[in-house]
Each structure stands twice: as C-alpha cells, then as structure tokens.
Amino acid sequence: MLRFMPVGDSMTIGSAGDHTWRYRLWRHLCTAYDGPFTLVGPRETLHDPSTDAPTSYAYADPAFPRAHLAGWGEGWQHMVPLIGDAVRSCRADVLLVSLGLIDLGFYTNAEQTADNVRTFVAAARSANPRVAVAVLPVLPNIRVAADTTFAEQVAHFNDLLAKTAADLDEPRSPLLLVPPPASYDFHTDTYDGTHPNETGEHRIAAAFAEAMWQEWDLGGPYEA
C-alpha cells in the first residue's frame, strides 16, 4: 500500500463545498497507478467559512480518502513541528507539499522560509528515511500582482526552493521540485484570486501527477 500525504495551506485543505485538488489527484491515481494506494494524514476536514475553523465535512464528493495535513493559514513554519509525528503515525511514503504563500505573506522572508523547508525535510526523514517528497513552488495569486515587494519575495523563495530541492535530493529519499502548471492563471483558476476553483484544482493535481510520472515513473499522464 502506497501512502500519499497531502501537506499544505488553504489551497490544499479547501473550503466547504470544494472537491479539492486532493480529490482530483486521487481520482487520477485510481486509474493511473497500478497498485494499492491511499491518502493519509492526521486531519480530514475542510475549512468552514461560517465558523472560520476546520470543522466541515461538506465535500462536493466525500467518497474518497479525505486524510491530509493541511490548514487554512498554515505554512512551512506551522508544519515543521507536526510533520515528523504525522509521517510516523500515518506511515506516509510520499509527501505532496504545497506551502509558502502564508509564510511569505505574514511570517517569514524567503531565506527564513527556505530554512524551514530544510528543517521540514529533515524531520520527515527522521520519521521515515525513505520518504519521497514532491514540492510545488508558490503559485502567483492576486497579491503578487498588487504588491511588488511580495512578488519579489515569492520569486526569490521559488529560486531558493529549487536550490534546496537540488541540494537535498537523494536516491533513497527523493526530493522533487514540481514544475508549476504553465497555464495556471489566478484570474481564471481561482474563485477569489488565491483559492483554486475546479480548473485550478485540476491544474494543481495535474502538476503533481505529471511530475511523479515523469521523474519517478509513478502513475501516468493526467487526464481530467
């Protein structure tokens, strides 16, 4: 049984009524991956806008393994103290990580965020020395278009993330930088300038799926 753990912020946990990109990737793997697999993690809920808390189970389609490690307003620094126990307790084999927007927007600069990436990977490997990690760079959102300083930090962090992935990649515990979806556009792929709508969910899921297929020979081409 191959165990995938989605790790992320509000774009990964999703909001009440969403399918989430987690669901889209699961649907893809059901046909593309030739073997038993599941999604794992210590959490299952969506963010509920009415309570501003992760209390909703109102998935657009709840019939899938909903486990994850994601939180609305959480970033690399929030996941660093959690990832070791999560990998260990859930026996995660593959981490699918989409983080950084919150960190850069509210907590840490690009260099500090990159340092947290290294700490995160070390903690994950301490729990499972053979864990594979696929990391998506920060995708541009509406703030990137409006705030030059923030845009520069996002670009700088993504450069540092690429270097970090190259530095930390190793055969027994691969660290894969996922190429961002080339056609992703926050004007059309989000419902509010940040959070993915249906097309955005598919594009994020496809980015992970295509990277794992191309680099790890895991799964196959993504078909929406």
ChimeraX attribute file (.defattr): number of C-alpha atoms within 10 A of each C-alpha:
attribute: neighborCount
match mode: 1-to-1
recipient: residues
	/A:1	8
	/A:2	14
	/A:3	18
	/A:4	24
	/A:5	26
	/A:6	25
	/A:7	23
	/A:8	27
	/A:9	25
	/A:10	22
	/A:11	25
	/A:12	26
	/A:13	27
	/A:14	28
	/A:15	26
	/A:16	20
	/A:17	16
	/A:18	20
	/A:19	19
	/A:20	28
	/A:21	26
	/A:22	27
	/A:23	23
	/A:24	21
	/A:25	23
	/A:26	21
	/A:27	15
	/A:28	21
	/A:29	21
	/A:30	14
	/A:31	13
	/A:32	17
	/A:33	16
	/A:34	11
	/A:35	11
	/A:36	10
	/A:37	15
	/A:38	17
	/A:39	22
	/A:40	26
	/A:41	24
	/A:42	16
	/A:43	15
	/A:44	17
	/A:45	23
	/A:46	27
	/A:47	23
	/A:48	18
	/A:49	12
	/A:50	9
	/A:51	9
	/A:52	11
	/A:53	14
	/A:54	20
	/A:55	16
	/A:56	19
	/A:57	17
	/A:58	16
	/A:59	19
	/A:60	13
	/A:61	12
	/A:62	13
	/A:63	8
	/A:64	14
	/A:65	15
	/A:66	22
	/A:67	20
	/A:68	25
	/A:69	25
	/A:70	31
	/A:71	23
	/A:72	20
	/A:73	14
	/A:74	17
	/A:75	27
	/A:76	30
	/A:77	21
	/A:78	16
	/A:79	22
	/A:80	18
	/A:81	13
	/A:82	15
	/A:83	24
	/A:84	19
	/A:85	15
	/A:86	21
	/A:87	27
	/A:88	15
	/A:89	13
	/A:90	17
	/A:91	18
	/A:92	24
	/A:93	20
	/A:94	22
	/A:95	26
	/A:96	23
	/A:97	23
	/A:98	25
	/A:99	27
	/A:100	30
	/A:101	30
	/A:102	18
	/A:103	22
	/A:104	22
	/A:105	16
	/A:106	10
	/A:107	14
	/A:108	19
	/A:109	18
	/A:110	22
	/A:111	15
	/A:112	15
	/A:113	23
	/A:114	23
	/A:115	17
	/A:116	21
	/A:117	23
	/A:118	18
	/A:119	17
	/A:120	21
	/A:121	21
	/A:122	17
	/A:123	19
	/A:124	26
	/A:125	19
	/A:126	16
	/A:127	18
	/A:128	17
	/A:129	13
	/A:130	17
	/A:131	20
	/A:132	24
	/A:133	24
	/A:134	20
	/A:135	24
	/A:136	25
	/A:137	23
	/A:138	18
	/A:139	20
	/A:140	18
	/A:141	18
	/A:142	15
	/A:143	15
	/A:144	19
	/A:145	12
	/A:146	10
	/A:147	10
	/A:148	11
	/A:149	10
	/A:150	18
	/A:151	19
	/A:152	13
	/A:153	19
	/A:154	24
	/A:155	17
	/A:156	15
	/A:157	23
	/A:158	20
	/A:159	14
	/A:160	19
	/A:161	25
	/A:162	18
	/A:163	13
	/A:164	17
	/A:165	21
	/A:166	14
	/A:167	11
	/A:168	14
	/A:169	15
	/A:170	13
	/A:171	8
	/A:172	10
	/A:173	19
	/A:174	19
	/A:175	22
	/A:176	23
	/A:177	24
	/A:178	24
	/A:179	14
	/A:180	19
	/A:181	18
	/A:182	8
	/A:183	9
	/A:184	17
	/A:185	19
	/A:186	20
	/A:187	12
	/A:188	14
	/A:189	21
	/A:190	20
	/A:191	13
	/A:192	13
	/A:193	18
	/A:194	20
	/A:195	18
	/A:196	26
	/A:197	22
	/A:198	16
	/A:199	16
	/A:200	24
	/A:201	25
	/A:202	23
	/A:203	25
	/A:204	26
	/A:205	24
	/A:206	22
	/A:207	19
	/A:208	25
	/A:209	23
	/A:210	20
	/A:211	23
	/A:212	19
	/A:213	16
	/A:214	12
	/A:215	12
	/A:216	12
	/A:217	11
	/A:218	16
	/A:219	20
	/A:220	18
	/A:221	16
	/A:222	20
	/A:223	13
	/A:224	12
